[in-house]
């Protein structure tokens, strides 16, 4: 009789011990409550949990991603766009993530949606299309500050798609075409200005050196002499003929 009682107690203790053993992976933590009150954060590895007295909530500390559903955003210049994004975050304080918020995944998702609309609504469409990196950083900072009380660290936010209606796409295309035409005209005008400045400098140099003007004239004659398909009539400067005319006027001996 005593043996059976001892055996029963031993089996009960072994079963109680087996039920008390818990093993957590490296990326897991257990928020332990004792009689309903927070007691400790356990893990990773092996630890004991007293049945019926202590309960635990398992928390994953790995970085997770969360798709933010497409949101209708009105930009500062009153353009309606549809934007979706993805956020990356992880739990850094398991106690806060369990005690301070009922569902930290759902709460983070809802907060991300409202923050996305709020931050993007403060910018114009051009900034939304061209400055995604800075906008991602702005959204990440706002989310990280608000989720800190939940023990959550938002590490990255990426805007995935910005959808515009067809009329806005055509308007942007016309604007881009007008901008390209404006740049082309500016570049052409700058080229004309530089060419005129160079020609003015060349004319001033030739005016200061008459010999250079004569050499330039002779070079031009050499260039056009190579073309035998046409007849060219050109004037001869009098200063080239002056020495020859002066020798004709001198009396012959």
Secondary structure as GFF3:
##gff-version 3
##sequence-region A 1 253
A	DSSP	alpha_helix	2	20	.	.	.	ID=ss1
A	DSSP	beta_strand	21	24	.	.	.	ID=ss2
A	DSSP	beta_strand	28	34	.	.	.	ID=ss3
A	DSSP	beta_strand	37	42	.	.	.	ID=ss4
A	DSSP	beta_strand	45	48	.	.	.	ID=ss5
A	DSSP	beta_strand	54	60	.	.	.	ID=ss6
A	DSSP	beta_strand	64	74	.	.	.	ID=ss7
A	DSSP	beta_strand	80	91	.	.	.	ID=ss8
A	DSSP	alpha_helix	94	99	.	.	.	ID=ss9
A	DSSP	alpha_helix	104	120	.	.	.	ID=ss10
A	DSSP	alpha_helix	125	130	.	.	.	ID=ss11
A	DSSP	alpha_helix	132	147	.	.	.	ID=ss12
A	DSSP	three_ten_helix	148	150	.	.	.	ID=ss13
A	DSSP	beta_strand	152	163	.	.	.	ID=ss14
A	DSSP	alpha_helix	166	208	.	.	.	ID=ss15
A	DSSP	alpha_helix	210	225	.	.	.	ID=ss16
A	DSSP	alpha_helix	238	249	.	.	.	ID=ss17
###
